[in-house]
């Protein structure tokens, strides 16, 4: 927590919990720590669209508690976001110099599902956890489809 010896702390991070409809997902995409309280002079945005992040030059401490992220009201909204973010991420990867491959298109979606179901235990969130794991695979599929398309358009 914030205390007297925090004068050298540049920022604080909290866990961000995803919400689907009226349910907090306790395992799917968890933990997901986000830096949110910072000394402005020591912070800057980094990462890539749509997965930007706030980087801080200095000590970042973790605060207890969670930020609730009202992410999805329905499966339709979850899938629309997975596709839209996948297209944007593929474009961002391409601009960053990455190139697509058929191997990535095959392995990345499977890896996304396994990461959620096995490493994060999203199955414990019930059917919504399974849907979340599959939406991650949709995102990965679209991301690598777009990256592969851009790679072949430029002749790489």
Buried (B, 14 or more C-beta within 10 A) or exposed (E): EEEEEEEEBBBBBBBBBBBBEEBBBBBBBBEBBEBEBBEEEBBEEEEBEBEEEBBBEEEBBEBEEBBEBEBBEEBEEBBEBBBEBBBBBBBBBBEEEBBBBEEBBEEBBEBBBBBBBEEBBBBEBEEBBBBBBBBBBBBBBBBBBBBBBBBEEEEE
